[in-house]
Amino acid sequence: MPVCRPLFAVRLTSLIITAAGGAYALFGGSSSEAAELPAKTLVYCSDASPAGFDPAQYTTSVEFSAAAYTVYNRLVEFEHGGTKVEPGLAQSWEISDDGLVYTFHLRHGVKFHTTSYFKPTREFNADDVVLTFERMRDPANALRVAYPAVFPYFNDLGLAKNLAKVEKLDPYTVRMTLNSVSAPFLSELAMPFASILSAEYAEQLIGAGKAADLNRYPIGTGPFIFHSYEKDATIRFDGNPDYWKPGVVRVGKLVFEISTDPAVREQKLKDNECQVMSYPRPADIASLSADPNLQMPHQVGFNLGFLAYNTTHKPLDNVDVRRALDMAIDKQAIIKSVYQGAGQAAVNPMPPTQWSYDASLKDAPLDPARAKALLAKAGYPEGFELTLWAMPVQRPYNPNARLMAEMIQADWAKIGVRAKITTYEWGEYVKRAHAGEHDAMLIGLTGDNGDPDNWLGVLLGCSAVHGSNFAKWCYKPFDDLIVKARETNDMAERVKLYTQAQHIFKQQVPFTPIAHSTVYQPLRKNVVGFKIDPFGPTQFWNVGLR
């Protein structure tokens, strides 16, 4: 399914709305009657354990699948399986003529989950929205003081500096004021980090001295209610009979069975022990597609797998060293062996289907001799040693990080660079990478909101050096372009600025783009309503069993 046109449409629509100061509304009020859910259990063979259930703290699809899109909602949502922004907990909104003030009119009758550990006494209202964003915005917020946490996406997107005020105008109206225009703002509010918390639950946890339980026992308004979690084994959810949007919840129970081994996940799928499976190995695509009991939807992935160089570590702070490492990597061999026909070589820090992508840019040719000369020029004629981190899990953008690391290790050995391959459990891997412990690391991103800033700002901006900017690269000529592009609604001007930024990226090589992959989703034949999320998480909205 091509992503390019819908993404452009989302951005253009948002621009028109912003410029006109218009209002947007879709669904009406919420249903107050509990639905009778089918007595069916859907089992998902997941590949990794979530580090927690507080979406604001995380940046990976593991937590987004297990929390953001099961337990929670946001003010605005991306349409199921698409990129268009539509109403969520806000049923309508207006944007001021100057693009700085967003007024959200909240949905009435939305209920928070009732569980063994929390029983709400009121429905969702403006207090919950204010708490959610003030916690990320204000270091003195009571919940943040009681439970200190970092919010990488909120910071990476520049919202920590740009979100000036979040105000409750009445129980069902919230006003957000920005310091400067932010073209992607509405799409950013549909991202998982903006999942709405219960202020009443937060107050209860603070009073009991258990604020950290927010990350262990989540409460939201979403389609599924958290039941239990056994690390590295099982997550259990109950369908939410009080969900505000009719028809979305189509099973009584949802279970995540966790296994890091894709062969185990595949066998469980074939044995009907699970009905949905994450991340098949490329080598297994043909056999899974041929199985008469399975279906295999797939689409071009809106993703990028890359190799980040920690530019705060010597000698990776030297651009000639980074260029040498980049031109020594045989990408075509990696595409053939790692992606096995389900990927294409990446050139830029965003996929070709992203608007503003500059197709004129090319990779430096594979040239070990030239790479050795660059190392000598940089003062390393005999090469050097470094750590090369390989992800412990499979992702659409990298189906076999260990093999990729071994191939890069062999390529670098030809120019005298001695790489020690290192890995950690997934949550620890990401945590240590945010802290900058790596030299070079394999990582990637599946786009979150369809805006170029999601790639260039989140992966390479100065505000993201403690978050998803794993290159730890803060380069003012580049960052100035990104900030300027974020602060204008002129589409042509944004394209021009992002094009200039991509040229700087290719000159400075803070990371080596490796590949964009095709996403395959194995399902049992009796699964209905499933759509591949272009932004990566596995969602179970509207998913049922025949």
Salt bridges, closest charged atoms under 4 A:
ASP47 OD2 - ARG395 NH1 2.51
ASP54 OD2 - ARG135 NH2 2.41
GLU77 OE1 - ARG74 NH2 2.97
GLU86 OE2 - LYS245 NZ 3.44
GLU94 OE2 - HIS105 NE2 2.76
ASP127 OD1 - LYS168 NZ 3.04
ASP128 OD1 - ARG122 NH2 2.79
GLU134 OE2 - ARG137 NE 2.65
GLU167 OE1 - ARG175 NE 3.10
ASP213 OD1 - ARG216 NH2 2.60
ASP238 OD1 - LYS253 NZ 2.94
ASP242 OD1 - LYS111 NZ 3.86
GLU266 OE2 - LYS270 NZ 3.09
GLU266 OE1 - ARG281 NH2 3.87
ASP284 OD2 - ARG281 NE 2.59
ASP317 OD2 - LYS314 NZ 3.00
ASP320 OD1 - ARG323 NH1 3.53
ASP320 OD2 - LYS377 NZ 3.36
ASP358 OD2 - HIS503 NE2 2.71
ASP363 OD2 - LYS331 NZ 2.63
ASP363 OD1 - LYS506 NZ 2.69
GLU385 OE2 - ARG418 NE 3.75
GLU406 OE2 - ARG402 NE 3.29
ASP411 OD1 - LYS414 NZ 3.93
GLU428 OE2 - ARG432 NE 2.96
GLU437 OE1 - ARG432 NH1 2.76
ASP439 OD1 - HIS313 ND1 2.74
ASP451 OD2 - ARG11 NE 2.82
ASP451 OD1 - ARG494 NH2 2.90
ASP453 OD1 - ARG486 NH2 2.95
ASP480 OD2 - LYS476 NZ 2.77
GLU493 OE1 - LYS496 NZ 3.37
